[in-house]
Amino acid sequence: MPYTLPKDLKYTPTHEWVRVKGRTAIIGLTELALEGLGKIIDLSLPDKGDELLTGMAFGDVETTNALHEIMTPIEGEVVEVNNALYKDLDLITRDPYIRGWLVKLRLTSPLPQDNLLSADEYEAQIFKIKRELK
């Protein structure tokens, strides 16, 4: 499989990833999501201090092909936004799991388990999607 799926992350069916350390969570987009989007031409993210609720769109990525809403799989307060992305939009696709993260949240509720996938579960989902597209 050509995708790099870090095993320490959780994934969503809508192709976001989550890295949790204590009460802080970092959210980004997976390689699969980015591959399907095309060249990124604009990015909209929430402001520091914004409250995000599970399942809400908290930003979007505009590409030459589409406008993609970014969904949050967890609840929390935005404590940091990756402002480096506004200076270098390609950073998201060059390094999606380390330097291309989108926001950091302070968790306001326990991490939900029902809407987050392990790397193996997400990989199985990708395989199923690609098989159905053939």
The first five atom37 places (N, CA, C, CB, O) and aatype in JSON, in Angstrom:
{
  "aatype": [12, 14, 18, 16, 10, 14, 11, 3, 10, 11, 18, 16, 14, 16, 8, 6, 17, 19, 1, 19, 11, 7, 1, 16, 0, 9, 9, 7, 10, 16, 6, 10, 0, 10, 6, 7, 10, 7, 11, 9, 9, 3, 10, 15, 10, 14, 3, 11, 7, 3, 6, 10, 10, 16, 7, 12, 0, 13, 7, 3, 19, 6, 16, 16, 2, 0, 10, 8, 6, 9, 12, 16, 14, 9, 6, 7, 6, 19, 19, 6, 19, 2, 2, 0, 10, 18, 11, 3, 10, 3, 10, 9, 16, 1, 3, 14, 18, 9, 1, 7, 17, 10, 19, 11, 10, 1, 10, 16, 15, 14, 10, 14, 5, 3, 2, 10, 10, 15, 0, 3, 6, 18, 6, 0, 5, 9, 13, 11, 9, 11, 1, 6, 10, 11],
  "atom_mask": [
    [1, 1, 1, 1, 1],
    [1, 1, 1, 1, 1],
    [1, 1, 1, 1, 1],
    [1, 1, 1, 1, 1],
    [1, 1, 1, 1, 1],
    [1, 1, 1, 1, 1],
    [1, 1, 1, 1, 1],
    [1, 1, 1, 1, 1],
    [1, 1, 1, 1, 1],
    [1, 1, 1, 1, 1],
    [1, 1, 1, 1, 1],
    [1, 1, 1, 1, 1],
    [1, 1, 1, 1, 1],
    [1, 1, 1, 1, 1],
    [1, 1, 1, 1, 1],
    [1, 1, 1, 1, 1],
    [1, 1, 1, 1, 1],
    [1, 1, 1, 1, 1],
    [1, 1, 1, 1, 1],
    [1, 1, 1, 1, 1],
    [1, 1, 1, 1, 1],
    [1, 1, 1, 0, 1],
    [1, 1, 1, 1, 1],
    [1, 1, 1, 1, 1],
    [1, 1, 1, 1, 1],
    [1, 1, 1, 1, 1],
    [1, 1, 1, 1, 1],
    [1, 1, 1, 0, 1],
    [1, 1, 1, 1, 1],
    [1, 1, 1, 1, 1],
    [1, 1, 1, 1, 1],
    [1, 1, 1, 1, 1],
    [1, 1, 1, 1, 1],
    [1, 1, 1, 1, 1],
    [1, 1, 1, 1, 1],
    [1, 1, 1, 0, 1],
    [1, 1, 1, 1, 1],
    [1, 1, 1, 0, 1],
    [1, 1, 1, 1, 1],
    [1, 1, 1, 1, 1],
    [1, 1, 1, 1, 1],
    [1, 1, 1, 1, 1],
    [1, 1, 1, 1, 1],
    [1, 1, 1, 1, 1],
    [1, 1, 1, 1, 1],
    [1, 1, 1, 1, 1],
    [1, 1, 1, 1, 1],
    [1, 1, 1, 1, 1],
    [1, 1, 1, 0, 1],
    [1, 1, 1, 1, 1],
    [1, 1, 1, 1, 1],
    [1, 1, 1, 1, 1],
    [1, 1, 1, 1, 1],
    [1, 1, 1, 1, 1],
    [1, 1, 1, 0, 1],
    [1, 1, 1, 1, 1],
    [1, 1, 1, 1, 1],
    [1, 1, 1, 1, 1],
    [1, 1, 1, 0, 1],
    [1, 1, 1, 1, 1],
    [1, 1, 1, 1, 1],
    [1, 1, 1, 1, 1],
    [1, 1, 1, 1, 1],
    [1, 1, 1, 1, 1],
    [1, 1, 1, 1, 1],
    [1, 1, 1, 1, 1],
    [1, 1, 1, 1, 1],
    [1, 1, 1, 1, 1],
    [1, 1, 1, 1, 1],
    [1, 1, 1, 1, 1],
    [1, 1, 1, 1, 1],
    [1, 1, 1, 1, 1],
    [1, 1, 1, 1, 1],
    [1, 1, 1, 1, 1],
    [1, 1, 1, 1, 1],
    [1, 1, 1, 0, 1],
    [1, 1, 1, 1, 1],
    [1, 1, 1, 1, 1],
    [1, 1, 1, 1, 1],
    [1, 1, 1, 1, 1],
    [1, 1, 1, 1, 1],
    [1, 1, 1, 1, 1],
    [1, 1, 1, 1, 1],
    [1, 1, 1, 1, 1],
    [1, 1, 1, 1, 1],
    [1, 1, 1, 1, 1],
    [1, 1, 1, 1, 1],
    [1, 1, 1, 1, 1],
    [1, 1, 1, 1, 1],
    [1, 1, 1, 1, 1],
    [1, 1, 1, 1, 1],
    [1, 1, 1, 1, 1],
    [1, 1, 1, 1, 1],
    [1, 1, 1, 1, 1],
    [1, 1, 1, 1, 1],
    [1, 1, 1, 1, 1],
    [1, 1, 1, 1, 1],
    [1, 1, 1, 1, 1],
    [1, 1, 1, 1, 1],
    [1, 1, 1, 0, 1],
    [1, 1, 1, 1, 1],
    [1, 1, 1, 1, 1],
    [1, 1, 1, 1, 1],
    [1, 1, 1, 1, 1],
    [1, 1, 1, 1, 1],
    [1, 1, 1, 1, 1],
    [1, 1, 1, 1, 1],
    [1, 1, 1, 1, 1],
    [1, 1, 1, 1, 1],
    [1, 1, 1, 1, 1],
    [1, 1, 1, 1, 1],
    [1, 1, 1, 1, 1],
    [1, 1, 1, 1, 1],
    [1, 1, 1, 1, 1],
    [1, 1, 1, 1, 1],
    [1, 1, 1, 1, 1],
    [1, 1, 1, 1, 1],
    [1, 1, 1, 1, 1],
    [1, 1, 1, 1, 1],
    [1, 1, 1, 1, 1],
    [1, 1, 1, 1, 1],
    [1, 1, 1, 1, 1],
    [1, 1, 1, 1, 1],
    [1, 1, 1, 1, 1],
    [1, 1, 1, 1, 1],
    [1, 1, 1, 1, 1],
    [1, 1, 1, 1, 1],
    [1, 1, 1, 1, 1],
    [1, 1, 1, 1, 1],
    [1, 1, 1, 1, 1],
    [1, 1, 1, 1, 1],
    [1, 1, 1, 1, 1],
    [1, 1, 1, 1, 1],
    [1, 1, 1, 1, 1]
  ],
  "atom_positions": [
    [[0.84, -1.18, 0.0], [0.0, 0.0, 0.0], [0.89, 1.25, 0.0], [-0.96, -0.01, 1.22], [1.84, 1.31, 0.78]],
    [[0.62, 2.23, -0.84], [1.5, 3.37, -0.98], [1.36, 4.41, 0.14], [1.25, 4.03, -2.28], [2.17, 5.34, 0.19]],
    [[0.39, 4.29, 1.01], [0.17, 5.29, 2.06], [0.96, 4.96, 3.31], [-1.3, 5.39, 2.38], [1.1, 3.8, 3.69]],
    [[1.47, 6.0, 3.94], [2.12, 5.87, 5.23], [1.08, 6.12, 6.3], [3.33, 6.85, 5.36], [0.54, 7.22, 6.39]],
    [[0.8, 5.12, 7.1], [-0.19, 5.28, 8.16], [0.49, 5.11, 9.51], [-1.35, 4.27, 7.98], [0.69, 3.98, 9.95]],
    [[0.84, 6.2, 10.17], [1.44, 6.07, 11.49], [0.5, 5.31, 12.43], [1.76, 7.46, 12.07], [-0.69, 5.6, 12.5]],
    [[1.04, 4.35, 13.12], [0.24, 3.48, 13.99], [-0.21, 4.18, 15.27], [1.04, 2.23, 14.35], [-1.14, 3.72, 15.91]],
    [[0.44, 5.28, 15.65], [0.08, 5.96, 16.89], [-1.08, 6.93, 16.73], [1.28, 6.69, 17.44], [-1.49, 7.58, 17.7]],
    [[-1.61, 7.04, 15.53], [-2.72, 7.96, 15.26], [-4.04, 7.23, 15.23], [-2.5, 8.7, 13.95], [-4.09, 6.01, 15.05]],
    [[-5.12, 7.99, 15.41], [-6.48, 7.51, 15.18], [-6.95, 8.19, 13.9], [-7.44, 7.82, 16.41], [-6.5, 9.28, 13.57]],
    [[-7.85, 7.54, 13.19], [-8.32, 8.04, 11.9], [-9.84, 8.09, 11.87], [-7.8, 7.15, 10.75], [-10.51, 7.43, 12.67]],
    [[-10.37, 8.9, 10.95], [-11.82, 9.01, 10.8], [-12.24, 8.5, 9.43], [-12.28, 10.46, 11.0], [-11.43, 8.46, 8.51]],
    [[-13.5, 8.11, 9.3], [-14.0, 7.72, 7.98], [-13.95, 8.86, 6.97], [-15.42, 7.21, 8.11], [-13.98, 8.61, 5.77]],
    [[-13.88, 10.11, 7.45], [-13.82, 11.27, 6.55], [-12.38, 11.72, 6.3], [-14.63, 12.42, 7.12], [-12.15, 12.81, 5.79]],
    [[-11.41, 10.88, 6.67], [-9.99, 11.03, 6.33], [-9.23, 12.12, 7.1], [-9.88, 11.32, 4.88], [-8.3, 12.73, 6.57]],
    [[-9.64, 12.36, 8.33], [-8.83, 13.17, 9.23], [-8.06, 12.22, 10.15], [-9.72, 14.17, 10.05], [-8.46, 11.08, 10.35]],
    [[-6.95, 12.71, 10.69], [-6.22, 11.92, 11.7], [-6.16, 12.71, 12.99], [-4.79, 11.56, 11.2], [-6.27, 13.94, 13.0]],
    [[-5.98, 11.97, 14.1], [-5.92, 12.58, 15.43], [-4.76, 11.96, 16.19], [-7.27, 12.38, 16.21], [-4.62, 10.74, 16.24]],
    [[-3.92, 12.81, 16.78], [-2.84, 12.37, 17.66], [-3.15, 12.93, 19.05], [-1.4, 12.85, 17.14], [-3.24, 14.15, 19.22]],
    [[-3.31, 12.06, 20.03], [-3.66, 12.5, 21.39], [-2.48, 12.29, 22.31], [-4.89, 11.74, 21.92], [-1.87, 11.22, 22.34]],
    [[-2.16, 13.35, 23.05], [-1.13, 13.31, 24.1], [-1.71, 13.98, 25.32], [0.21, 14.0, 23.65], [-1.83, 15.2, 25.36]],
    [[-2.07, 13.19, 26.3], [-2.69, 13.73, 27.5], [-4.04, 14.33, 27.17], [0.0, 0.0, 0.0], [-4.91, 13.65, 26.63]],
    [[-4.22, 15.61, 27.49], [-5.49, 16.31, 27.23], [-5.41, 17.16, 25.95], [-5.86, 17.21, 28.42], [-6.29, 17.97, 25.69]],
    [[-4.34, 16.96, 25.15], [-4.18, 17.71, 23.91], [-4.32, 16.76, 22.72], [-2.8, 18.42, 23.88], [-3.81, 15.64, 22.74]],
    [[-5.0, 17.23, 21.71], [-5.17, 16.45, 20.48], [-4.78, 17.32, 19.29], [-6.64, 15.93, 20.34], [-5.09, 18.51, 19.24]],
    [[-4.1, 16.71, 18.35], [-3.71, 17.38, 17.11], [-4.52, 16.74, 15.99], [-2.15, 17.27, 16.84], [-4.66, 15.52, 15.95]],
    [[-5.04, 17.56, 15.09], [-5.85, 17.06, 13.97], [-5.19, 17.45, 12.65], [-7.31, 17.61, 14.03], [-4.67, 18.56, 12.51]],
    [[-5.2, 16.53, 11.7], [-4.7, 16.78, 10.36], [-5.48, 15.99, 9.34], [0.0, 0.0, 0.0], [-6.46, 15.32, 9.67]],
    [[-5.05, 16.07, 8.09], [-5.67, 15.32, 6.98], [-4.76, 14.19, 6.55], [-5.98, 16.26, 5.78], [-3.54, 14.34, 6.54]],
    [[-5.36, 13.06, 6.19], [-4.58, 11.91, 5.76], [-4.06, 12.07, 4.33], [-5.41, 10.64, 5.86], [-4.55, 12.89, 3.57]],
    [[-3.07, 11.27, 4.0], [-2.53, 11.27, 2.64], [-3.6, 10.94, 1.61], [-1.38, 10.27, 2.53], [-3.62, 11.52, 0.53]],
    [[-4.49, 10.01, 1.95], [-5.54, 9.64, 1.0], [-6.44, 10.83, 0.7], [-6.38, 8.47, 1.56], [-6.78, 11.07, -0.46]],
    [[-6.83, 11.57, 1.71], [-7.67, 12.76, 1.5], [-6.94, 13.76, 0.61], [-8.05, 13.42, 2.85], [-7.52, 14.29, -0.33]],
    [[-5.69, 14.01, 0.92], [-4.92, 15.0, 0.19], [-4.68, 14.59, -1.26], [-3.61, 15.24, 0.88], [-4.69, 15.43, -2.15]],
    [[-4.47, 13.3, -1.49], [-4.26, 12.81, -2.85], [-5.47, 13.08, -3.73], [-3.94, 11.32, -2.84], [-5.33, 13.43, -4.9]],
    [[-6.65, 12.91, -3.17], [-7.87, 13.09, -3.94], [-8.28, 14.54, -4.14], [0.0, 0.0, 0.0], [-9.12, 14.83, -4.99]],
    [[-7.69, 15.44, -3.39], [-8.11, 16.84, -3.45], [-7.5, 17.64, -4.59], [-7.78, 17.5, -2.17], [-8.15, 18.55, -5.11]],
    [[-6.29, 17.34, -4.98], [-5.61, 18.16, -5.97], [-4.77, 19.23, -5.3], [0.0, 0.0, 0.0], [-4.56, 19.18, -4.09]],
    [[-4.28, 20.19, -6.08], [-3.41, 21.24, -5.55], [-4.2, 22.19, -4.65], [-2.74, 22.03, -6.7], [-5.24, 22.72, -5.05]],
    [[-3.68, 22.4, -3.43], [-4.34, 23.28, -2.47], [-4.06, 24.73, -2.83], [-3.86, 22.97, -1.02], [-2.91, 25.12, -3.03]],
    [[-5.14, 25.53, -2.93], [-4.98, 26.95, -3.26], [-5.44, 27.87, -2.13], [-5.75, 27.26, -4.53], [-5.11, 29.06, -2.14]],
    [[-6.19, 27.34, -1.15], [-6.61, 28.15, -0.02], [-6.97, 27.24, 1.15], [-7.8, 29.06, -0.39], [-7.3, 26.07, 0.96]],
    [[-6.89, 27.81, 2.34], [-7.14, 27.06, 3.56], [-7.85, 27.96, 4.55], [-5.81, 26.51, 4.17], [-7.5, 29.13, 4.7]],
    [[-8.86, 27.43, 5.22], [-9.57, 28.16, 6.25], [-9.6, 27.3, 7.51], [-11.02, 28.53, 5.79], [-10.06, 26.16, 7.47]],
    [[-9.1, 27.85, 8.61], [-9.06, 27.13, 9.88], [-9.69, 27.99, 10.96], [-7.6, 26.76, 10.26], [-9.83, 29.2, 10.79]],
    [[-10.09, 27.38, 12.09], [-10.7, 28.17, 13.17], [-9.67, 29.04, 13.87], [-11.37, 27.24, 14.18], [-8.47, 28.94, 13.61]],
    [[-10.15, 29.89, 14.74], [-9.28, 30.75, 15.53], [-8.95, 30.11, 16.87], [-9.94, 32.12, 15.75], [-9.7, 29.27, 17.37]],
    [[-7.84, 30.51, 17.44], [-7.48, 30.08, 18.78], [-8.61, 30.5, 19.72], [-6.11, 30.69, 19.23], [-9.11, 31.62, 19.65]],
    [[-9.01, 29.58, 20.59], [-10.1, 29.84, 21.53], [-11.45, 29.34, 21.07], [0.0, 0.0, 0.0], [-12.38, 29.24, 21.87]],
    [[-11.58, 29.01, 19.78], [-12.85, 28.47, 19.28], [-13.13, 27.11, 19.9], [-12.83, 28.37, 17.73], [-12.21, 26.31, 20.11]],
    [[-14.4, 26.85, 20.18], [-14.83, 25.55, 20.68], [-15.3, 24.7, 19.5], [-15.97, 25.71, 21.75], [-16.13, 25.14, 18.7]],
    [[-14.78, 23.49, 19.4], [-15.19, 22.58, 18.33], [-16.0, 21.44, 18.91], [-13.97, 22.04, 17.56], [-15.67, 20.91, 19.97]],
    [[-17.05, 21.06, 18.22], [-17.9, 19.96, 18.64], [-17.74, 18.79, 17.68], [-19.37, 20.4, 18.73], [-17.52, 18.99, 16.49]],
    [[-17.85, 17.6, 18.2], [-17.73, 16.4, 17.38], [-18.69, 16.47, 16.2], [-18.01, 15.15, 18.21], [-19.88, 16.75, 16.36]],
    [[-18.16, 16.2, 15.01], [-18.98, 16.14, 13.8], [-19.19, 17.47, 13.09], [0.0, 0.0, 0.0], [-19.82, 17.5, 12.04]],
    [[-18.66, 18.56, 13.65], [-18.85, 19.84, 12.97], [-17.69, 20.14, 12.03], [-19.0, 20.97, 13.99], [-16.56, 19.7, 12.26]],
    [[-17.98, 20.88, 10.98], [-16.92, 21.33, 10.09], [-16.22, 22.49, 10.78], [-17.48, 21.75, 8.68], [-16.86, 23.43, 11.23]],
    [[-14.89, 22.42, 10.85], [-14.16, 23.5, 11.51], [-13.28, 24.28, 10.56], [-13.33, 22.94, 12.63], [-12.59, 25.21, 10.97]],
    [[-13.29, 23.91, 9.31], [-12.49, 24.61, 8.32], [-12.67, 23.95, 6.97], [0.0, 0.0, 0.0], [-13.43, 22.99, 6.83]],
    [[-11.97, 24.48, 5.98], [-12.02, 23.84, 4.68], [-10.72, 24.06, 3.92], [-13.2, 24.37, 3.87], [-9.95, 24.98, 4.19]],
    [[-10.53, 23.17, 2.96], [-9.38, 23.22, 2.07], [-9.93, 23.42, 0.67], [-8.49, 21.9, 2.17], [-10.74, 22.62, 0.18]],
    [[-9.5, 24.49, 0.03], [-9.92, 24.75, -1.35], [-8.8, 24.31, -2.27], [-10.28, 26.26, -1.58], [-7.63, 24.66, -2.08]],
    [[-9.17, 23.53, -3.29], [-8.19, 23.06, -4.25], [-8.65, 23.42, -5.65], [-7.98, 21.53, -4.13], [-9.71, 24.0, -5.84]],
    [[-7.83, 23.08, -6.61], [-8.19, 23.32, -8.0], [-9.37, 22.44, -8.42], [-6.99, 23.06, -8.92], [-10.03, 22.72, -9.42]],
    [[-9.65, 21.38, -7.64], [-10.72, 20.44, -7.99], [-11.99, 20.59, -7.15], [-10.22, 19.05, -7.85], [-13.08, 20.31, -7.65]],
    [[-11.87, 21.02, -5.89], [-13.03, 20.99, -5.01], [-12.79, 21.84, -3.76], [-13.35, 19.56, -4.61], [-11.7, 22.35, -3.52]],
    [[-13.86, 21.97, -2.98], [-13.79, 22.56, -1.65], [-14.12, 21.44, -0.68], [-14.78, 23.79, -1.49], [-15.2, 20.85, -0.75]],
    [[-13.21, 21.13, 0.22], [-13.34, 20.01, 1.14], [-13.49, 20.53, 2.56], [-12.12, 19.06, 1.04], [-12.62, 21.23, 3.06]],
    [[-14.61, 20.2, 3.2], [-14.8, 20.56, 4.6], [-13.97, 19.65, 5.48], [-16.3, 20.48, 4.99], [-13.85, 18.45, 5.23]],
    [[-13.39, 20.22, 6.52], [-12.62, 19.44, 7.48], [-13.5, 19.25, 8.71], [-11.25, 20.16, 7.85], [-13.96, 20.23, 9.31]],
    [[-13.73, 18.01, 9.08], [-14.62, 17.69, 10.19], [-13.8, 17.38, 11.44], [-15.52, 16.5, 9.83], [-12.7, 16.85, 11.36]],
    [[-14.37, 17.71, 12.58], [-13.69, 17.37, 13.83], [-14.31, 16.12, 14.44], [-13.75, 18.55, 14.82], [-15.52, 16.05, 14.63]],
    [[-13.47, 15.14, 14.76], [-13.97, 13.91, 15.35], [-14.03, 13.96, 16.88], [-13.11, 12.76, 14.91], [-14.44, 12.99, 17.52]],
    [[-13.61, 15.09, 17.46], [-13.53, 15.21, 18.92], [-13.95, 16.6, 19.35], [-12.09, 14.9, 19.41], [-14.01, 17.52, 18.54]],
    [[-14.24, 16.74, 20.64], [-14.63, 18.03, 21.18], [-13.45, 18.67, 21.9], [-15.82, 17.9, 22.13], [-12.7, 18.0, 22.61]],
    [[-13.3, 19.97, 21.7], [-12.24, 20.65, 22.4], [-12.14, 22.12, 22.04], [0.0, 0.0, 0.0], [-12.84, 22.62, 21.15]],
    [[-11.26, 22.8, 22.75], [-10.99, 24.2, 22.5], [-9.7, 24.32, 21.7], [-10.9, 25.01, 23.83], [-8.7, 23.69, 22.05]],
    [[-9.72, 25.11, 20.64], [-8.54, 25.32, 19.82], [-7.51, 26.08, 20.65], [-8.89, 26.09, 18.5], [-7.77, 27.2, 21.1]],
    [[-6.34, 25.46, 20.86], [-5.28, 26.12, 21.62], [-4.15, 26.59, 20.71], [-4.74, 25.18, 22.69], [-3.33, 27.42, 21.1]],
    [[-4.11, 26.04, 19.49], [-3.1, 26.47, 18.53], [-3.55, 26.12, 17.12], [-1.73, 25.81, 18.84], [-4.15, 25.08, 16.89]],
    [[-3.25, 27.02, 16.19], [-3.51, 26.81, 14.76], [-2.15, 26.8, 14.07], [-4.46, 27.93, 14.15], [-1.28, 27.6, 14.41]],
    [[-1.96, 25.91, 13.12], [-0.69, 25.81, 12.41], [-0.61, 26.93, 11.37], [-0.53, 24.4, 11.74], [-0.92, 26.72, 10.19]],
    [[-0.19, 28.1, 11.81], [-0.11, 29.26, 10.92], [0.95, 29.12, 9.84], [0.16, 30.5, 11.72], [0.91, 29.86, 8.85]],
    [[1.9, 28.2, 10.0], [2.91, 27.96, 8.96], [2.26, 27.52, 7.65], [3.92, 26.89, 9.43], [2.82, 27.73, 6.58]],
    [[1.09, 26.92, 7.74], [0.4, 26.45, 6.53], [-0.04, 27.6, 5.64], [-0.81, 25.6, 6.91], [-0.1, 27.45, 4.42]],
    [[-0.36, 28.75, 6.24], [-0.79, 29.89, 5.44], [0.36, 30.46, 4.6], [-1.35, 30.98, 6.35], [0.12, 31.08, 3.57]],
    [[1.59, 30.24, 5.05], [2.76, 30.7, 4.3], [3.2, 29.68, 3.27], [3.9, 31.0, 5.25], [3.81, 30.03, 2.26]],
    [[2.9, 28.4, 3.52], [3.34, 27.31, 2.65], [2.27, 26.22, 2.62], [4.7, 26.73, 3.13], [2.35, 25.24, 3.36]],
    [[1.25, 26.4, 1.77], [0.14, 25.45, 1.69], [0.58, 24.03, 1.31], [-0.88, 25.94, 0.68], [-0.06, 23.06, 1.7]],
    [[1.67, 23.92, 0.56], [2.15, 22.6, 0.16], [2.69, 21.79, 1.32], [3.21, 22.74, -0.9], [2.89, 20.58, 1.19]],
    [[2.94, 22.43, 2.45], [3.42, 21.72, 3.64], [2.43, 20.63, 4.07], [3.64, 22.71, 4.78], [2.85, 19.59, 4.58]],
    [[1.15, 20.87, 3.86], [0.13, 19.88, 4.22], [0.36, 18.58, 3.46], [-1.28, 20.42, 3.93], [0.3, 17.5, 4.05]],
    [[0.64, 18.67, 2.17], [0.82, 17.45, 1.37], [2.23, 16.88, 1.48], [0.49, 17.74, -0.07], [2.42, 15.67, 1.35]],
    [[3.22, 17.74, 1.7], [4.6, 17.24, 1.82], [4.83, 16.47, 3.11], [5.58, 18.4, 1.74], [5.59, 15.5, 3.13]],
    [[4.19, 16.9, 4.19], [4.45, 16.31, 5.51], [3.16, 16.3, 6.33], [5.57, 17.09, 6.26], [3.08, 16.97, 7.36]],
    [[2.14, 15.55, 5.88], [0.81, 15.65, 6.5], [0.75, 15.22, 7.96], [-0.15, 14.83, 5.72], [-0.1, 15.69, 8.71]],
    [[1.64, 14.33, 8.39], [1.52, 13.77, 9.74], [2.43, 14.44, 10.78], [1.82, 12.32, 9.69], [2.28, 14.18, 11.97]],
    [[3.35, 15.28, 10.35], [4.24, 15.94, 11.31], [4.08, 17.46, 11.22], [5.72, 15.53, 11.05], [3.45, 18.06, 12.09]],
    [[4.61, 18.08, 10.2], [4.58, 19.54, 10.1], [3.29, 20.07, 9.45], [5.77, 20.03, 9.3], [3.01, 21.26, 9.54]],
    [[2.51, 19.2, 8.81], [1.3, 19.63, 8.11], [0.03, 19.52, 8.94], [0.0, 0.0, 0.0], [-1.07, 19.55, 8.38]],
    [[0.15, 19.4, 10.26], [-1.04, 19.34, 11.12], [-1.83, 20.64, 10.98], [-0.64, 19.1, 12.61], [-1.3, 21.66, 10.54]],
    [[-3.12, 20.59, 11.37], [-3.99, 21.75, 11.2], [-4.21, 22.52, 12.5], [-5.31, 21.31, 10.64], [-3.91, 23.71, 12.57]],
    [[-4.75, 21.85, 13.51], [-5.05, 22.51, 14.79], [-4.69, 21.6, 15.96], [-6.54, 22.91, 14.85], [-4.64, 20.37, 15.84]],
    [[-4.45, 22.25, 17.1], [-4.29, 21.55, 18.38], [-5.46, 21.94, 19.26], [-2.91, 21.88, 19.06], [-5.83, 23.12, 19.35]],
    [[-6.04, 20.94, 19.91], [-7.17, 21.17, 20.79], [-6.85, 20.74, 22.21], [-8.41, 20.43, 20.29], [-6.06, 19.82, 22.43]],
    [[-7.47, 21.42, 23.17], [-7.5, 20.93, 24.54], [-8.82, 20.19, 24.66], [-7.35, 22.11, 25.62], [-9.89, 20.78, 24.51]],
    [[-8.75, 18.9, 24.93], [-9.95, 18.07, 24.98], [-10.88, 18.53, 26.09], [-9.58, 16.6, 25.17], [-10.43, 18.81, 27.21]],
    [[-12.17, 18.63, 25.79], [-13.17, 19.01, 26.78], [-14.05, 17.85, 27.19], [-14.02, 20.13, 26.25], [-14.89, 17.99, 28.08]],
    [[-13.85, 16.7, 26.56], [-14.58, 15.5, 26.93], [-13.69, 14.3, 26.62], [-15.96, 15.4, 26.16], [-12.7, 14.43, 25.9]],
    [[-14.02, 13.14, 27.16], [-13.21, 11.95, 26.87], [-13.17, 11.66, 25.37], [-13.76, 10.73, 27.62], [-14.11, 11.97, 24.64]],
    [[-12.08, 11.08, 24.94], [-11.91, 10.74, 23.54], [-12.95, 9.7, 23.12], [-10.48, 10.21, 23.27], [-13.01, 8.63, 23.72]],
    [[-13.78, 10.0, 22.11], [-14.78, 9.03, 21.67], [-14.1, 7.87, 20.96], [-15.82, 9.71, 20.74], [-13.14, 8.06, 20.21]],
    [[-14.59, 6.7, 21.19], [-14.01, 5.52, 20.56], [-14.79, 5.04, 19.34], [-13.91, 4.4, 21.57], [-14.24, 4.36, 18.48]],
    [[-16.08, 5.4, 19.26], [-16.92, 4.85, 18.2], [-16.69, 5.46, 16.83], [-18.34, 5.03, 18.57], [-16.99, 4.81, 15.82]],
    [[-16.16, 6.68, 16.75], [-15.96, 7.28, 15.43], [-14.49, 7.37, 15.03], [-16.58, 8.66, 15.4], [-14.16, 7.98, 14.01]],
    [[-13.6, 6.77, 15.83], [-12.18, 6.79, 15.5], [-11.7, 5.39, 15.16], [-11.35, 7.37, 16.67], [-12.09, 4.41, 15.8]],
    [[-10.85, 5.31, 14.14], [-10.35, 4.03, 13.66], [-8.87, 3.89, 13.97], [-10.6, 3.89, 12.15], [-8.14, 4.88, 13.99]],
    [[-8.43, 2.67, 14.2], [-7.0, 2.4, 14.31], [-6.4, 2.47, 12.9], [-6.71, 1.0, 14.98], [-7.14, 2.52, 11.92]],
    [[-5.09, 2.47, 12.8], [-4.44, 2.48, 11.49], [-4.86, 1.26, 10.68], [-2.9, 2.5, 11.65], [-5.09, 1.38, 9.48]],
    [[-4.96, 0.1, 11.32], [-5.36, -1.12, 10.6], [-6.8, -1.02, 10.11], [-5.2, -2.34, 11.51], [-7.1, -1.44, 8.99]],
    [[-7.69, -0.47, 10.94], [-9.09, -0.32, 10.52], [-9.21, 0.68, 9.38], [-9.96, 0.12, 11.72], [-9.99, 0.47, 8.44]],
    [[-8.46, 1.76, 9.45], [-8.49, 2.77, 8.39], [-7.93, 2.2, 7.09], [-7.7, 4.03, 8.82], [-8.47, 2.44, 6.01]],
    [[-6.84, 1.43, 7.2], [-6.26, 0.8, 6.02], [-7.26, -0.15, 5.36], [-4.97, 0.04, 6.4], [-7.34, -0.2, 4.14]],
    [[-8.01, -0.89, 6.17], [-9.04, -1.79, 5.63], [-10.12, -0.99, 4.91], [-9.66, -2.66, 6.76], [-10.62, -1.41, 3.87]],
    [[-10.48, 0.16, 5.46], [-11.48, 1.03, 4.82], [-10.96, 1.53, 3.48], [-11.82, 2.22, 5.73], [-11.7, 1.53, 2.49]],
    [[-9.7, 1.95, 3.43], [-9.11, 2.42, 2.18], [-9.13, 1.31, 1.13], [-7.66, 2.9, 2.41], [-9.51, 1.54, -0.02]],
    [[-8.73, 0.11, 1.53], [-8.73, -1.03, 0.62], [-10.12, -1.29, 0.07], [-8.2, -2.28, 1.32], [-10.29, -1.54, -1.12]],
    [[-11.13, -1.23, 0.95], [-12.51, -1.47, 0.52], [-12.97, -0.4, -0.47], [-13.45, -1.49, 1.74], [-13.61, -0.72, -1.47]],
    [[-12.64, 0.86, -0.2], [-13.04, 1.95, -1.1], [-12.39, 1.76, -2.46], [-12.64, 3.33, -0.51], [-13.06, 1.86, -3.49]],
    [[-11.08, 1.48, -2.47], [-10.37, 1.31, -3.75], [-10.91, 0.1, -4.52], [-8.85, 1.13, -3.51], [-11.0, 0.14, -5.75]],
    [[-11.27, -0.96, -3.8], [-11.84, -2.15, -4.46], [-13.19, -1.82, -5.09], [-12.0, -3.32, -3.45], [-13.48, -2.26, -6.2]],
    [[-14.01, -1.03, -4.38], [-15.34, -0.67, -4.91], [-15.23, 0.26, -6.12], [-16.18, 0.0, -3.81], [-16.13, 0.28, -6.96]],
    [[-14.15, 1.03, -6.21], [-13.99, 1.96, -7.33], [-13.54, 1.26, -8.6], [-13.0, 3.03, -6.96], [-13.65, 1.82, -9.69]],
    [[-13.03, 0.05, -8.46], [-12.55, -0.67, -9.66], [-13.67, -1.21, -10.47], [-11.62, -1.79, -9.28], [-13.43, -1.84, -11.5]]
  ]
}
